[in-house]
């Protein structure tokens, strides 16, 4: 006859007794390594985002385009090259 297998985990209504992982809200990364600034829908560090924004604004100004037109031009030029 088979022995009854003991279930793993926490029974319904009980609180878990184990404490694993890092505590909620504790950050491991330093402020300059955190990717907390969004640029075009992607996350970057503060320094990277500022540099990308500067280059993109220069590109828009040089070609006299708005943001949408600049993105379309960049993507379509890349498509023609490949």
DSSP file (Angstrom, degrees, kcal/mol; ACC not computed):
  #  RESIDUE AA STRUCTURE BP1 BP2  ACC     N-H-->O    O-->H-N    N-H-->O    O-->H-N    TCO  KAPPA ALPHA  PHI   PSI    X-CA   Y-CA   Z-CA
    1    1 A X              0   0    0      0, 0.0     2,-0.2     0, 0.0     0, 0.0   0.000 360.0 360.0 360.0 142.0    0.0    0.0    0.0
    2    2 A X        -     0   0    0      1,-0.1     2,-0.2     3,-0.0     3,-0.0  -0.469 360.0-123.6 -75.1 141.5    1.3    3.5   -0.8
    3    3 A X        -     0   0    0     -2,-0.2     2,-0.3     1,-0.1    -1,-0.1  -0.585  35.0-100.3 -79.2 148.4    2.2    5.8    2.0
    4    4 A X        -     0   0    0     -2,-0.2     2,-0.4     1,-0.1    -1,-0.1  -0.536  37.0-129.0 -71.0 129.4    0.4    9.1    2.1
    5    5 A X        -     0   0    0     -2,-0.3     2,-0.3     1,-0.0    -1,-0.1  -0.654  17.9-127.3 -83.4 130.4    2.7   11.9    0.6
    6    6 A X        -     0   0    0     -2,-0.4     2,-0.1     1,-0.1    -1,-0.0  -0.603  26.9-120.2 -77.7 133.0    3.0   14.9    2.8
    7    7 A X        -     0   0    0     -2,-0.3     2,-0.2     1,-0.1    -1,-0.1  -0.357  22.8-132.6 -72.3 152.6    2.2   18.1    0.9
    8    8 A X        +     0   0    0      2,-0.1     2,-0.1    -2,-0.1    -1,-0.1  -0.600  61.7  28.8 -99.6 165.1    4.8   20.8    0.6
    9    9 A X  S    S-     0   0    0     -2,-0.2     2,-0.4     2,-0.0    -2,-0.0  -0.438 100.4 -30.6  89.8-161.3    4.4   24.5    1.2
   10   10 A X        -     0   0    0     -2,-0.1     3,-0.1     4,-0.1     6,-0.1  -0.804  58.9-122.6-102.9 135.5    2.1   26.4    3.6
   11   11 A X    >   -     0   0    0     -2,-0.4     3,-2.0     1,-0.1     2,-0.1  -0.337  45.8 -79.8 -70.8 156.9   -1.3   25.1    4.5
   12   12 A X  T 3  S+     0   0    0      1,-0.3    -1,-0.1    -2,-0.0     3,-0.1  -0.354 117.7  16.4 -60.8 130.1   -4.3   27.2    3.8
   13   13 A X  T 3  S+     0   0    0      1,-0.3    -1,-0.3    -3,-0.1     2,-0.2   0.294 101.6 110.8  90.8 -10.3   -4.8   29.9    6.5
   14   14 A X    <   -     0   0    0     -3,-2.0     2,-0.4     1,-0.0    -1,-0.3  -0.626  65.3-126.6 -94.6 156.2   -1.2   29.6    7.8
   15   15 A X        -     0   0    0     -2,-0.2    -4,-0.1    -3,-0.1     2,-0.0  -0.823  34.1-103.3 -98.2 142.6    1.5   32.2    7.5
   16   16 A X        -     0   0    0     -2,-0.4    -1,-0.0     1,-0.1    -6,-0.0  -0.342  22.4-157.7 -66.3 144.6    4.8   31.1    6.0
   17   17 A X        +     0   0    0     -2,-0.0     2,-0.2     2,-0.0    -1,-0.1   0.603  63.8  88.9 -96.7 -15.0    7.6   30.7    8.5
   18   18 A X        -     0   0    0      1,-0.0     2,-0.4     2,-0.0    -2,-0.0  -0.515  57.1-158.1 -88.6 154.2   10.5   31.0    6.1
   19   19 A X        +     0   0    0     -2,-0.2     2,-0.3     4,-0.0     4,-0.1  -0.899  26.7 158.9-131.3 101.6   12.2   34.3    5.2
   20   20 A X        +     0   0    0     -2,-0.4    -2,-0.0     2,-0.1     2,-0.0  -0.853  38.4  20.2-122.9 158.7   14.1   34.1    1.9
   21   21 A X  S    S-     0   0    0     -2,-0.3     2,-0.2     2,-0.0    -2,-0.0  -0.150  97.6 -44.1  80.5-177.2   15.2   36.7   -0.6
   22   22 A X        -     0   0    0      1,-0.1     3,-0.1     4,-0.1    -2,-0.1  -0.555  67.4 -96.4 -88.4 156.6   15.8   40.4   -0.1
   23   23 A X    >   -     0   0    0     -2,-0.2     3,-1.8     1,-0.1    -1,-0.1  -0.346  49.1 -88.8 -71.6 151.1   13.4   42.5    1.8
   24   24 A X  T 3  S+     0   0    0      1,-0.3    -1,-0.1    -2,-0.0     3,-0.1  -0.357 111.3  15.6 -61.4 130.6   10.8   44.5    0.0
   25   25 A X  T 3  S+     0   0    0      1,-0.3     2,-0.6    -3,-0.1    -1,-0.3   0.437  88.0 132.2  87.3  -0.6   12.0   47.9   -1.0
   26   26 A X    <   -     0   0    0     -3,-1.8     2,-0.4     2,-0.0    -1,-0.3  -0.762  45.0-150.2 -88.7 124.4   15.7   47.3   -0.4
   27   27 A X        -     0   0    0     -2,-0.6    -3,-0.0     1,-0.1    -1,-0.0  -0.766  19.6-175.9 -98.8 138.4   17.8   48.4   -3.4
   28   28 A X        +     0   0    0     -2,-0.4    -1,-0.1     2,-0.1     2,-0.1   0.785  64.0  76.8 -96.5 -36.7   21.0   46.8   -4.4
   29   29 A X  S    S-     0   0    0      1,-0.1     2,-0.1     2,-0.1    -2,-0.0  -0.410  81.4-117.3 -79.7 151.2   22.0   49.2   -7.2
   30   30 A X    >>  -     0   0    0     -2,-0.1     4,-1.0     1,-0.1     3,-0.9  -0.379  33.6-102.5 -78.9 166.5   23.5   52.6   -6.7
   31   31 A X  G >4 S+     0   0    0      1,-0.3     3,-0.5     2,-0.2    -1,-0.1   0.867 120.3  51.9 -60.6 -39.4   21.6   55.7   -7.9
   32   32 A X  G 34 S+     0   0    0      1,-0.2    -1,-0.3    13,-0.1    15,-0.2   0.711 110.1  50.0 -74.8 -16.6   23.8   56.2  -11.0
   33   33 A X  G <4 S+     0   0    0     -3,-0.9    -1,-0.2    12,-0.1    -2,-0.2   0.612  87.3 104.2 -91.9 -13.8   23.3   52.5  -12.1
   34   34 A X    <<  -     0   0    0     -4,-1.0     2,-1.1    -3,-0.5    12,-0.4  -0.459  67.1-141.2 -71.3 137.2   19.5   52.6  -11.7
   35   35 A X        +     0   0    0     -2,-0.2    10,-0.3     1,-0.2    -1,-0.1  -0.785  50.9 136.3 -97.2  91.4   17.6   52.8  -15.0
   36   36 A X        +     0   0    0     -2,-1.1     2,-0.5     8,-0.5    -1,-0.2   0.316  41.9  84.2-122.9   7.5   14.9   55.1  -13.9
   37   37 A X  E     -A   44   0A   0      7,-2.2     7,-3.1    -3,-0.1     2,-0.4  -0.952  65.1-144.9-115.6 130.2   14.5   57.6  -16.9
   38   38 A X  E     +A   43   0A   0     -2,-0.5     2,-0.4     5,-0.2     5,-0.2  -0.760  18.0 177.3 -96.1 138.6   12.4   56.7  -19.9
   39   39 A X  E >  S-A   42   0A   0      3,-2.7     3,-1.5    -2,-0.4    -2,-0.0  -0.952  76.4 -16.8-139.1 117.8   13.4   57.8  -23.4
   40   40 A X  T 3  S-     0   0    0     -2,-0.4     3,-0.1     1,-0.3    -1,-0.0   0.827 129.6 -51.8  54.6  36.4   11.2   56.7  -26.3
   41   41 A X  T 3  S+     0   0    0      1,-0.3     2,-0.3     0, 0.0    -1,-0.3   0.422 118.3 102.7  87.1  -0.8    9.6   54.0  -24.2
   42   42 A X  E <  S-A   39   0A   0     -3,-1.5    -3,-2.7    -5,-0.0     2,-0.4  -0.856  70.7-117.0-115.5 152.3   12.8   52.4  -22.9
   43   43 A X  E     +A   38   0A   0     -2,-0.3     2,-0.3    -5,-0.2    -5,-0.2  -0.708  37.9 166.6 -91.4 136.4   14.6   52.8  -19.6
   44   44 A X  E     -A   37   0A   0     -7,-3.1    -7,-2.2    -2,-0.4    -8,-0.5  -0.902  39.4 -95.4-137.0 164.8   18.0   54.4  -19.3
   45   45 A X     >  -     0   0    0     -2,-0.3     4,-2.6   -10,-0.3     5,-0.2  -0.363  46.0-103.2 -73.0 165.8   20.3   55.8  -16.6
   46   46 A X  H  > S+     0   0    0    -12,-0.4     4,-2.1     1,-0.2     5,-0.2   0.917 121.6  47.3 -58.2 -45.8   20.1   59.5  -16.1
   47   47 A X  H  > S+     0   0    0    -15,-0.2     4,-2.0     1,-0.2    -1,-0.2   0.919 113.4  47.1 -64.6 -45.6   23.4   60.1  -17.9
   48   48 A X  H  > S+     0   0    0      1,-0.2     4,-2.7     2,-0.2     5,-0.2   0.909 111.6  51.4 -62.4 -43.2   22.5   57.9  -20.9
   49   49 A X  H  X S+     0   0    0     -4,-2.6     4,-2.5     1,-0.2    -1,-0.2   0.896 109.2  49.7 -64.0 -41.3   19.1   59.5  -21.2
   50   50 A X  H  X S+     0   0    0     -4,-2.1     4,-2.3    -5,-0.2    -1,-0.2   0.917 112.7  47.4 -63.3 -42.7   20.5   63.0  -21.3
   51   51 A X  H  X S+     0   0    0     -4,-2.0     4,-2.3     2,-0.2    -2,-0.2   0.920 113.5  47.4 -65.3 -44.5   23.0   62.1  -23.9
   52   52 A X  H  X S+     0   0    0     -4,-2.7     4,-2.6     1,-0.2     5,-0.2   0.909 112.4  49.7 -62.8 -42.4   20.4   60.4  -26.1
   53   53 A X  H  X S+     0   0    0     -4,-2.5     4,-2.6    -5,-0.2    -1,-0.2   0.910 110.5  50.3 -63.6 -41.9   18.0   63.3  -25.8
   54   54 A X  H  X S+     0   0    0     -4,-2.3     4,-2.1     2,-0.2    -2,-0.2   0.935 113.5  44.6 -61.5 -48.0   20.7   65.8  -26.7
   55   55 A X  H  X S+     0   0    0     -4,-2.3     4,-2.2     1,-0.2    -2,-0.2   0.904 114.5  49.3 -64.2 -42.1   21.7   63.9  -29.8
   56   56 A X  H  X S+     0   0    0     -4,-2.6     4,-2.4     2,-0.2    -2,-0.2   0.899 110.4  50.0 -66.4 -40.7   18.1   63.3  -30.9
   57   57 A X  H  X S+     0   0    0     -4,-2.6     4,-2.5     2,-0.2    -1,-0.2   0.897 110.6  50.4 -64.5 -39.8   17.2   67.0  -30.4
   58   58 A X  H  X S+     0   0    0     -4,-2.1     4,-2.8     2,-0.2    -2,-0.2   0.911 110.2  50.4 -62.8 -41.9   20.3   68.0  -32.5
   59   59 A X  H  X S+     0   0    0     -4,-2.2     4,-1.9     2,-0.2    -2,-0.2   0.911 111.6  47.8 -62.1 -43.8   19.2   65.5  -35.2
   60   60 A X  H  X>S+     0   0    0     -4,-2.4     5,-2.2     1,-0.2     4,-0.7   0.917 114.7  45.6 -63.3 -43.4   15.6   67.0  -35.2
   61   61 A X  H ><5S+     0   0    0     -4,-2.5     3,-0.5     3,-0.2    -2,-0.2   0.909 111.7  51.4 -67.1 -42.5   16.9   70.5  -35.4
   62   62 A X  H 3<5S+     0   0    0     -4,-2.8    -1,-0.2     1,-0.2    -2,-0.2   0.869 119.6  35.4 -63.7 -38.0   19.5   69.8  -38.1
   63   63 A X  H 3<5S-     0   0    0     -4,-1.9    -1,-0.2    -5,-0.2    -2,-0.2   0.396 106.5-124.7 -97.8   1.5   16.8   68.1  -40.4
   64   64 A X  T <<5 +     0   0    0     -4,-0.7     2,-0.3    -3,-0.5    -3,-0.2   0.942  63.0 137.9  55.0  54.2   14.0   70.4  -39.4
   65   65 A X      < -     0   0    0     -5,-2.2    -1,-0.2    -6,-0.1     2,-0.1  -0.863  52.2-124.5-125.8 157.9   11.7   67.5  -38.3
   66   66 A X     >  -     0   0    0     -2,-0.3     4,-2.5     1,-0.1     5,-0.2  -0.428  45.2 -91.1 -89.9 179.2    9.4   66.8  -35.4
   67   67 A X  H  > S+     0   0    0      1,-0.2     4,-2.4     2,-0.2     5,-0.2   0.911 124.4  47.1 -60.5 -46.9    9.8   63.7  -33.2
   68   68 A X  H  > S+     0   0    0      1,-0.2     4,-2.4     2,-0.2    -1,-0.2   0.928 114.0  47.0 -62.3 -46.3    7.5   61.4  -35.3
   69   69 A X  H  > S+     0   0    0      1,-0.2     4,-2.5     2,-0.2    -1,-0.2   0.889 111.2  52.3 -63.8 -38.9    9.1   62.4  -38.6
   70   70 A X  H  X S+     0   0    0     -4,-2.5     4,-2.5     2,-0.2    -2,-0.2   0.921 110.4  47.4 -64.1 -44.2   12.6   62.0  -37.2
   71   71 A X  H  X S+     0   0    0     -4,-2.4     4,-2.5     2,-0.2     5,-0.2   0.917 112.2  49.9 -63.7 -42.8   11.8   58.5  -35.9
   72   72 A X  H  X S+     0   0    0     -4,-2.4     4,-2.8     1,-0.2     5,-0.3   0.923 111.4  48.9 -60.8 -43.9   10.3   57.5  -39.3
   73   73 A X  H  X S+     0   0    0     -4,-2.5     4,-2.4     1,-0.2     5,-0.2   0.922 111.7  48.7 -63.2 -44.6   13.3   58.9  -41.2
   74   74 A X  H  X S+     0   0    0     -4,-2.5     4,-1.8     2,-0.2    -1,-0.2   0.923 115.3  44.0 -61.2 -45.1   15.8   57.0  -38.9
   75   75 A X  H  X S+     0   0    0     -4,-2.5     4,-1.9     2,-0.2    -2,-0.2   0.922 115.3  46.8 -68.9 -44.4   13.9   53.7  -39.2
   76   76 A X  H  X S+     0   0    0     -4,-2.8     4,-1.9    -5,-0.2    -1,-0.2   0.865 110.7  52.4 -69.2 -35.0   13.3   53.9  -43.0
   77   77 A X  H  X S+     0   0    0     -4,-2.4     4,-1.6    -5,-0.3    -1,-0.2   0.913 110.3  48.9 -64.0 -41.6   16.9   54.9  -43.7
   78   78 A X  H  X S+     0   0    0     -4,-1.8     4,-1.5    -5,-0.2    -2,-0.2   0.869 109.2  53.4 -64.9 -36.9   18.1   51.9  -41.7
   79   79 A X  H  < S+     0   0    0     -4,-1.9    -1,-0.2     1,-0.2    -2,-0.2   0.889 107.6  50.4 -65.9 -39.6   15.7   49.7  -43.6
   80   80 A X  H  < S+     0   0    0     -4,-1.9    -1,-0.2     1,-0.2    -2,-0.2   0.832 106.8  55.4 -68.0 -32.9   17.0   50.9  -47.0
   81   81 A X  H  <        0   0    0     -4,-1.6    -1,-0.2     1,-0.2    -2,-0.2   0.892 360.0 360.0 -68.1 -40.0   20.6   50.2  -46.0
   82   82 A X     <        0   0    0     -4,-1.5    -1,-0.2     0, 0.0    -2,-0.2   0.471 360.0 360.0 -83.9 360.0   19.9   46.5  -45.1
